[in-house]
């Protein structure tokens, strides 16, 4: 079974200190899933060994990391293995039991229908789901969601740190996996990389079940890292999208808007507090660039919001590969028809009567 190629849906479950919940999660995964990859991320509880000893599900394959790579690193290990084994859809859920595996068909369904390349959970879609969320997580996720909108360019999505995700396997081969964050910034960084590919992302409503599980995330340690990482990704996205891969009217709006805003602010501060009162012309020289610059930046922001990818990428990848297969088939058919034609001509020549023999008869 380890070397047998699979097709359909594969589920990746990174596990670290989740021995108390992992078996219950496995029991809830439905028959629509072809293979389940448990990635033991150097777990001190030996969760992977525990699964091998107590799970009788033939779909389960346990992978071991020799050192702790973080939730993102463990997820990427499982995703790469699933893609290599031939999975078409790869779903990642956590091992702590907060996510309902019964939603897997919903996450895969929007990708299968060609509506998205990547689907992710959204715990904020329904008010009932918000009420069950601890207040610290609620406030933190709202703030991180706004930062993620800016850095990833997916302005219509929310709850970017949600770990319930699904992706079409063809995108795994296009993503720079070695550059994606291996720790808790994994989901947000993955969204940024998907935007660079112009992949379409859709939120799937879901509820989380909070119980006695303990989170390994330490907010006071990660908040500065998250802020700096979002700032870095935002700068990269603007550079890639508006100056390297494209240059359009929004690029000009951003350039002139920043220049005018900076000039107006610096000129205004330079003339501020002088002994002589500022003339109307001096005020206008400072104020007008700020007003015009702010309008240009708002126009750029509007353009950026409207530029969210609106069509899925993976169907186009399939169509772009199709002509190569068609041409190959056509060549085989042409060669076959040539062989048939040669065979028919040969038969006609051998069946043609010899004139001398006919005359003798």
SULVENSUL-V762944 format. One record per backbone hydrogen bond with DSSP energy under -1.0 kcal/mol. CO is the residue of the C=O (numbers start at 1). NH is the residue of the N-H. Records with the same first field share a line. If there is no record, write none. Layout:
# SULVENSUL-V762944
CO->NH, NH
This chain:
# SULVENSUL-V762944
8->88, 89
9->34, 35
10->91
11->37
12->93
13->39
15->41
18->21, 22
21->25
22->26
23->27
26->29
30->33
35->11
36->61
37->13
38->63
39->15
40->42, 65
43->46
46->50
47->51
48->52
49->53
50->54
51->55
57->60
59->36
61->38
63->40
70->74
71->75
72->76
73->77
74->78
75->79
76->80
77->81
78->82
79->83
80->84
81->85
82->87
83->86
85->6
88->169
89->10
90->167
91->12
92->165
98->209
100->103
101->104
103->107
104->108
105->109
106->110
108->112
109->113
110->115, 116
111->114
117->168
118->202
119->166
120->204
122->206
126->130
127->131
130->133
134->138
135->139
136->140
137->141
138->142
139->143
140->144
141->145
142->146
143->147
144->148
145->149
146->150
147->151
148->152
149->153
153->155
154->157
159->162
164->121
165->92
166->119
167->90
168->171
171->175
175->177
176->179
182->72, 73
183->186
185->189
186->190
187->191
188->192
189->193
190->194
191->195
192->196
193->197
194->199
195->198
200->117, 118
202->120
204->122
218->221, 222
219->223
222->226
223->227
224->228
225->229
226->230
227->231
228->232
229->233
230->234
231->235
232->236
233->237
234->238
235->239
236->240
237->241
238->242
239->243, 244
240->245
248->252
249->253
250->254
251->255
252->256
253->257
254->258
255->259
256->260
257->261
258->262
259->263
260->264
261->265
262->266
263->267
264->268
265->269
266->270
267->271
279->283
280->284
281->285
282->286
283->287
284->288
287->291
288->292
289->293
290->294
291->295
292->296
293->297
294->298
295->299
296->300
297->301
298->302
299->303
300->304
301->305
302->306
313->317
314->318
315->319
316->320
317->321
318->322
321->325
322->326
323->327
324->328
325->329
326->330
327->331
328->332
329->333
330->334
331->335
332->336
333->337
334->338
335->339
336->340
337->341
338->342
339->343
340->344
341->345
342->346
343->347
344->348
345->349
346->350
347->351
354->358
355->359
356->360
357->361
